[in-house]
Amino acid sequence: CAAELLRAGLESAVDFADPEFPAFFRLADETKGMLNNNPDNHYQNCVIDPRFEYRITGTRGTINWFSLGTKGSSVNAGVMVDTGNIDSSQMHFEPDGSFEILVSTKQKPGNWLPMTPNTRFIVVRQTYGDRRKERIAELAIECLNPSRKHNTLRPETLGPALQNAVLFVKNTLQLTVDWQERYKQKHMNLLPEDDQVLCQRAGGDPNIHYYQSYWKLAKDEALLVHLRDIPECQTWNLQISNAWMQSLDYRFFRVCVNKHTAHYEPDGSVRIAIAHEDPGPGYPNWLQTWGHAEGGMLGRYIGAKDPPKEMPAVVVKLAELRRR
């Protein structure tokens, strides 16, 4: 866990840290997980500075929905503040799928991603319906008014940059421990809606309604999540993670189900079984724990106007599911 976070911290604080020569990088990806990173997302990040203006260019791809948000930091370490957002449902695209987004503190015509004097970085979420069939939007960014001609890592800046990388690891680990203890104490094996302000202060998207919790199952148990009243939304999903809130390896195992990949019941509901063993043909939406006895889990409704108060969940015996 710490090694993955250190790699992410070094990329953020050293390799991609110059806001005058920005580039998108992936703080969380297939081999670096944190804070229940979404297996359905292609995350990208970029360090920016509100003293400058930026232009993002790209091509649409085939992915259903993506969002870009500018984030800042408050006086409290590890707390983020939302400073601006735009998503694909609000954007103008050219007939060939190309687009341009201007990023600045002053409003611009067309696609505009706001910054404030507190903005420090951009978070991109590109959300797959089915990873096997879709192409992400290709993004590039440039600073329009840099004050320097060259991007050079100088000896006098390396020490503070390395300290920032270590601080990132410390803050993320502490946040993970604090959150998991809260979920264990308040709603083990349940999926009530989380504190949305708290989620957004950790980098969450305001378009997403979060249901965050902790699961723990014996070998003969399963957690049955039955989504009966699914609201109209861009998409929804449910994922499981390990005890350090790192998504289980979605490259090889089914650890997540969403609006587009789920099997639906005749009444339109969805039954999801989290279990150590296959619960049988009656439960095609089986999320595989792959040797983990406990861990984090997170449900999301994206773009829902009236999200429910919970994703109903109950622990049952695996044998009972198979009898059903």
C-alpha positions as CSV (number, residue, x, y, z in Angstrom):
1,C,0.0,0.0,0.0
2,A,2.7,2.5,1.0
3,A,4.9,1.7,-2.0
4,E,2.0,2.3,-4.4
5,L,1.2,5.6,-2.7
6,L,4.9,6.6,-2.8
7,R,5.0,6.1,-6.5
8,A,1.9,8.2,-6.9
9,G,3.3,10.9,-4.6
10,L,6.6,11.1,-6.6
11,E,4.7,11.5,-9.8
12,S,2.6,14.2,-8.4
13,A,5.2,16.1,-6.5
14,V,8.3,15.6,-8.7
15,D,7.7,14.2,-12.2
16,F,4.6,16.2,-13.1
17,A,4.8,19.1,-10.6
18,D,5.6,22.1,-12.8
19,P,2.3,24.0,-13.6
20,E,4.0,26.0,-16.4
21,F,4.8,22.8,-18.3
22,P,1.7,20.7,-17.4
23,A,0.9,17.2,-18.4
24,F,-1.8,14.7,-17.4
25,F,-0.7,11.7,-15.3
26,R,-2.5,9.0,-13.4
27,L,-2.4,9.2,-9.7
28,A,-4.6,6.1,-9.5
29,D,-4.4,3.4,-12.1
30,E,-4.4,-0.4,-12.6
31,T,-1.4,-0.8,-10.3
32,K,-1.8,2.2,-7.9
33,G,-5.0,2.2,-5.8
34,M,-6.2,4.6,-3.1
35,L,-9.4,5.7,-1.4
36,N,-11.7,3.2,-3.2
37,N,-10.6,4.2,-6.7
38,N,-13.3,3.3,-9.1
39,P,-12.5,0.3,-11.4
40,D,-14.8,1.9,-14.0
41,N,-12.8,5.1,-14.2
42,H,-9.8,6.2,-16.1
43,Y,-8.4,8.8,-13.7
44,Q,-6.1,11.6,-14.8
45,N,-4.5,14.4,-12.9
46,C,-2.7,17.6,-13.7
47,V,-0.9,20.2,-11.5
48,I,-1.9,23.8,-12.4
49,D,-1.5,27.3,-11.0
50,P,-4.3,30.0,-11.1
51,R,-1.7,32.6,-12.1
52,F,-1.7,31.1,-15.5
53,E,-4.2,30.1,-18.1
54,Y,-4.5,26.7,-19.9
55,R,-6.0,25.1,-22.9
56,I,-7.0,21.4,-23.0
57,T,-7.6,19.8,-26.4
58,G,-8.9,16.4,-27.1
59,T,-11.0,14.0,-29.1
60,R,-14.3,12.6,-27.8
61,G,-13.7,8.8,-28.1
62,T,-16.6,6.5,-27.4
63,I,-16.8,6.7,-23.6
64,N,-20.2,7.6,-22.3
65,W,-19.3,10.2,-19.7
66,F,-16.3,12.1,-18.4
67,S,-15.7,15.0,-16.1
68,L,-13.0,17.5,-15.3
69,G,-12.8,19.3,-12.0
70,T,-10.4,21.9,-10.6
71,K,-9.4,21.3,-7.0
72,G,-7.7,23.4,-4.3
73,S,-6.5,22.7,-0.8
74,S,-7.7,24.3,2.4
75,V,-5.8,25.2,5.6
76,N,-6.5,21.6,6.8
77,A,-4.0,19.2,5.5
78,G,-5.4,16.6,3.2
79,V,-8.7,18.4,2.6
80,M,-9.6,19.4,-0.9
81,V,-12.0,22.1,-2.0
82,D,-14.0,22.1,-5.3
83,T,-13.1,25.1,-7.4
84,G,-14.8,24.4,-10.8
85,N,-16.3,21.6,-12.9
86,I,-17.3,20.7,-16.4
87,D,-18.5,17.4,-17.8
88,S,-19.2,15.9,-21.2
89,S,-22.9,16.5,-21.0
90,Q,-22.3,20.2,-20.8
91,M,-19.6,20.5,-23.5
92,H,-19.6,21.5,-27.1
93,F,-17.9,19.0,-29.5
94,E,-17.0,19.5,-33.1
95,P,-18.6,17.1,-35.7
96,D,-15.3,15.1,-35.7
97,G,-15.4,14.7,-31.9
98,S,-12.7,17.2,-31.2
99,F,-13.0,19.7,-28.4
100,E,-11.2,22.5,-26.6
101,I,-11.6,23.6,-22.9
102,L,-10.1,26.8,-21.6
103,V,-9.0,26.8,-17.9
104,S,-8.8,30.1,-16.2
105,T,-10.0,32.3,-13.2
106,K,-11.8,34.6,-15.6
107,Q,-14.8,33.3,-17.6
108,K,-14.2,32.3,-21.2
109,P,-16.6,31.6,-24.1
110,G,-17.3,28.0,-25.0
111,N,-16.1,25.1,-22.9
112,W,-14.7,26.7,-19.8
113,L,-13.3,25.0,-16.6
114,P,-13.1,27.6,-13.8
115,M,-10.3,28.1,-11.4
116,T,-10.1,30.2,-8.2
117,P,-7.0,31.7,-6.5
118,N,-7.0,28.5,-4.5
119,T,-6.9,26.0,-7.4
120,R,-3.9,23.6,-7.4
121,F,-4.8,20.7,-9.8
122,I,-7.2,19.1,-12.2
123,V,-8.9,15.7,-11.6
124,V,-10.3,13.9,-14.7
125,R,-12.8,11.0,-14.4
126,Q,-13.5,9.1,-17.6
127,T,-16.2,6.5,-16.8
128,Y,-16.5,3.3,-18.8
129,G,-19.7,1.4,-19.3
130,D,-17.6,-1.5,-20.6
131,R,-13.8,-1.3,-20.7
132,R,-13.6,-4.0,-23.4
133,K,-15.6,-2.0,-25.9
134,E,-15.0,1.7,-25.4
135,R,-12.2,4.3,-26.1
136,I,-11.4,7.1,-23.7
137,A,-11.2,10.7,-24.7
138,E,-7.6,11.7,-25.6
139,L,-6.5,14.8,-23.7
140,A,-3.6,17.2,-23.9
141,I,-2.9,20.4,-21.9
142,E,-0.7,23.5,-22.4
143,C,0.0,26.6,-20.4
144,L,-0.9,29.6,-22.5
145,N,1.3,32.2,-20.7
146,P,4.3,30.6,-19.0
147,S,7.0,32.8,-17.5
148,R,9.8,30.4,-18.2
149,K,11.1,28.8,-21.4
150,H,12.3,25.5,-19.9
151,N,11.1,23.0,-17.5
152,T,14.0,22.0,-15.3
153,L,14.1,20.2,-12.0
154,R,16.6,22.2,-9.9
155,P,18.6,21.0,-6.9
156,E,17.0,23.6,-4.6
157,T,13.5,22.4,-5.5
158,L,14.1,18.6,-5.3
159,G,14.2,18.5,-1.4
160,P,10.9,20.2,-0.9
161,A,9.4,18.1,-3.7
162,L,10.4,14.9,-2.0
163,Q,9.0,16.1,1.3
164,N,5.7,16.8,-0.5
165,A,5.7,13.2,-1.8
166,V,6.2,11.9,1.7
167,L,3.4,14.2,3.0
168,F,1.1,12.8,0.3
169,V,1.7,9.3,1.5
170,K,1.2,10.2,5.2
171,N,-2.0,12.2,4.6
172,T,-3.5,9.5,2.3
173,L,-2.7,6.7,4.8
174,Q,-4.2,8.6,7.7
175,L,-7.3,9.4,5.8
176,T,-7.7,5.7,4.8
177,V,-7.3,4.6,8.5
178,D,-9.8,7.3,9.7
179,W,-12.4,6.4,7.1
180,Q,-12.2,2.7,7.5
181,E,-12.5,2.9,11.3
182,R,-15.6,5.0,10.9
183,Y,-17.2,2.6,8.4
184,K,-16.4,-0.4,10.6
185,Q,-18.0,1.2,13.6
186,K,-21.1,2.8,11.9
187,H,-22.2,0.6,9.1
188,M,-20.4,-2.7,8.6
189,N,-21.8,-4.7,5.7
190,L,-24.4,-1.9,5.0
191,L,-24.4,0.7,2.2
192,P,-26.1,3.9,3.5
193,E,-25.3,7.1,1.7
194,D,-22.0,8.6,2.9
195,D,-21.3,12.1,4.0
196,Q,-21.2,13.8,0.6
197,V,-19.3,16.9,1.7
198,L,-16.7,14.6,3.3
199,C,-16.3,12.7,0.1
200,Q,-15.9,15.8,-2.0
201,R,-13.3,17.2,0.4
202,A,-11.2,14.1,-0.4
203,G,-11.5,14.8,-4.2
204,G,-15.0,13.4,-4.9
205,D,-17.0,14.6,-7.9
206,P,-20.1,16.7,-7.0
207,N,-22.0,14.8,-9.8
208,I,-21.6,11.6,-7.9
209,H,-23.7,10.4,-4.9
210,Y,-21.5,8.1,-2.8
211,Y,-22.4,5.0,-0.7
212,Q,-19.2,4.1,1.1
213,S,-18.8,1.3,3.7
214,Y,-16.8,-1.8,4.8
215,W,-17.5,-5.5,4.2
216,K,-16.4,-8.5,6.3
217,L,-17.6,-12.0,5.5
218,A,-17.0,-15.5,6.7
219,K,-16.2,-18.2,4.2
220,D,-19.8,-19.4,4.3
221,E,-21.4,-16.0,4.0
222,A,-22.3,-13.6,1.2
223,L,-23.4,-9.9,1.1
224,L,-26.5,-9.5,-1.0
225,V,-27.1,-6.0,-2.4
226,H,-30.5,-5.6,-4.0
227,L,-31.0,-2.4,-6.0
228,R,-34.8,-2.2,-6.4
229,D,-35.4,1.5,-7.2
230,I,-32.6,2.5,-9.4
231,P,-32.9,6.2,-10.3
232,E,-32.5,7.7,-13.7
233,C,-28.8,8.5,-14.0
234,Q,-25.7,8.6,-16.3
235,T,-24.5,5.4,-14.7
236,W,-24.2,3.6,-11.4
237,N,-21.8,1.1,-10.0
238,L,-20.7,-1.0,-7.0
239,Q,-17.1,-2.0,-6.3
240,I,-15.2,-3.8,-3.6
241,S,-11.7,-3.0,-2.4
242,N,-9.1,-4.4,0.1
243,A,-8.8,-3.2,3.7
244,W,-6.6,-0.3,2.5
245,M,-9.3,1.0,0.2
246,Q,-7.4,-0.1,-2.9
247,S,-9.6,-1.5,-5.6
248,L,-9.1,-5.2,-6.2
249,D,-7.4,-6.1,-9.5
250,Y,-10.0,-5.3,-12.1
251,R,-7.7,-6.3,-14.9
252,F,-8.3,-10.0,-14.2
253,F,-11.2,-10.3,-11.8
254,R,-14.7,-9.1,-11.6
255,V,-14.7,-6.7,-8.6
256,C,-17.2,-4.2,-9.9
257,V,-20.6,-4.1,-11.6
258,N,-22.3,-1.1,-13.2
259,K,-25.4,0.0,-15.1
260,H,-24.1,-1.3,-18.4
261,T,-22.6,-4.6,-17.3
262,A,-25.2,-5.8,-14.8
263,H,-27.7,-8.5,-15.2
264,Y,-31.2,-7.2,-14.5
265,E,-34.1,-9.1,-13.0
266,P,-37.5,-9.1,-14.8
267,D,-38.8,-6.4,-12.5
268,G,-35.8,-4.1,-13.4
269,S,-34.0,-4.6,-10.1
270,V,-30.4,-5.8,-9.8
271,R,-29.1,-8.4,-7.3
272,I,-25.4,-8.3,-6.5
273,A,-23.7,-11.0,-4.4
274,I,-20.3,-10.3,-2.8
275,A,-18.9,-13.7,-1.8
276,H,-15.7,-15.8,-1.5
277,E,-17.2,-18.6,-3.7
278,D,-19.5,-18.6,-6.7
279,P,-23.1,-18.3,-5.4
280,G,-24.4,-20.1,-8.4
281,P,-26.1,-19.4,-11.7
282,G,-28.9,-17.4,-10.0
283,Y,-26.4,-14.7,-9.2
284,P,-24.6,-13.6,-12.4
285,N,-23.6,-10.3,-10.7
286,W,-21.1,-12.0,-8.4
287,L,-18.2,-9.8,-7.1
288,Q,-15.2,-11.9,-6.3
289,T,-13.2,-11.3,-3.1
290,W,-10.2,-13.3,-4.2
291,G,-8.7,-14.2,-0.9
292,H,-9.6,-11.1,1.0
293,A,-11.8,-11.6,4.2
294,E,-12.7,-8.0,4.5
295,G,-12.2,-4.6,2.8
296,G,-13.8,-1.4,1.6
297,M,-16.8,-1.1,-0.7
298,L,-18.3,1.9,-2.5
299,G,-21.5,2.4,-4.5
300,R,-22.1,5.4,-6.8
301,Y,-25.0,7.0,-8.6
302,I,-23.7,9.5,-11.2
303,G,-25.9,12.3,-12.4
304,A,-29.0,11.1,-10.4
305,K,-31.4,13.9,-9.5
306,D,-33.0,11.9,-6.6
307,P,-30.6,9.3,-5.3
308,P,-31.9,6.9,-2.7
309,K,-30.8,6.9,0.9
310,E,-29.1,3.5,0.7
311,M,-28.1,0.6,-1.5
312,P,-29.9,-2.1,0.5
313,A,-27.6,-4.8,1.7
314,V,-27.9,-7.9,4.0
315,V,-25.5,-10.7,5.0
316,V,-26.9,-14.2,4.2
317,K,-25.5,-17.7,4.2
318,L,-24.0,-18.8,0.9
319,A,-26.0,-22.0,1.1
320,E,-29.2,-20.0,1.3
321,L,-28.4,-18.1,-1.9
322,R,-27.7,-21.4,-3.7
323,R,-31.1,-22.8,-2.5
324,R,-32.8,-19.8,-3.9
